[in-house]
Amino acid sequence: PVSIYKDEMTASIKVANRIAVVIKEKDAKGEKTVLGLATGATPVNVYKELIRLHKEEGLSFKKVITFNLDEYYPMKPDATQSYVAFMKENLFDHVDIDMMNVHIPNGELAEEQIFDFCANYEKKITAHGGLDIQILGIGRTGHIGFNEPGSAPNSGTRLVTLNDLTRRDASRDFGGKENVPKKAITMGVGTIFKAKQIILMAWNQKKASIVKKAVEGGISADVPATYLQLSDNVEFILDIDAASNLT
Ligand code: F6R
């Protein structure tokens, strides 16, 4: 299903509430919640609202386990552009999460360690009972996570090469495209697909044409987000601008 909201903030509050409901329901049953998290501009206001719910309405992250979609490779966790830094600044430093429960692909591994790390990342998600909710943004290449065009629907967590457009879009954060890492470690399309609920969010006119392809286009490896059309557990949550090209 596709839900369209009048603006990013309204939509972000809806998504934060969906996450909060799951955390509270599982908490009430004495169960942990496993969240799949994204970085980038798109989820920032979702995280802001979750922080508000924590500070003002007592939402607790003590029993929340998180797995982030991706990290640049190579990347030091304490670098300002790392997704570790992003998650601390935008969420983890402001809520009561136990950092032992936080998982983000490790951008510091030696190449020969990556394969085992990725297999282990998958195993850990499964061992925790799978992702309850996975939130996603969408890149202008049609990527979800860093599953760029050409990614297989059954792909798992792995090292990938970033598309040129993706690196261009990241260039501002790195002071030039030449400084953007060429690779990343990302959950696969298959990893994302196993989540019990998948929420893909998109705001802004800039995303309108890729959103149209993702929602209405033929299913194709050329636009990995189109694979989501095959899942019964997906909701596309859009603002009016991102939805403006839909039929
Ligand atoms: C980030 C991620 C990416 C972004 C996408 C959109 O963890 O996996 O797929 O969601 O590149 O980025 P923004 O939100 O900055 O437009």
Residues whose N, C-alpha, C, O or C-beta is under 5 A from the ligand:
A	BS01	F6R	A38 T39 G40 A41 T42 L69 D70 L136 G137 I138 G139 H143 I144 G145 F146
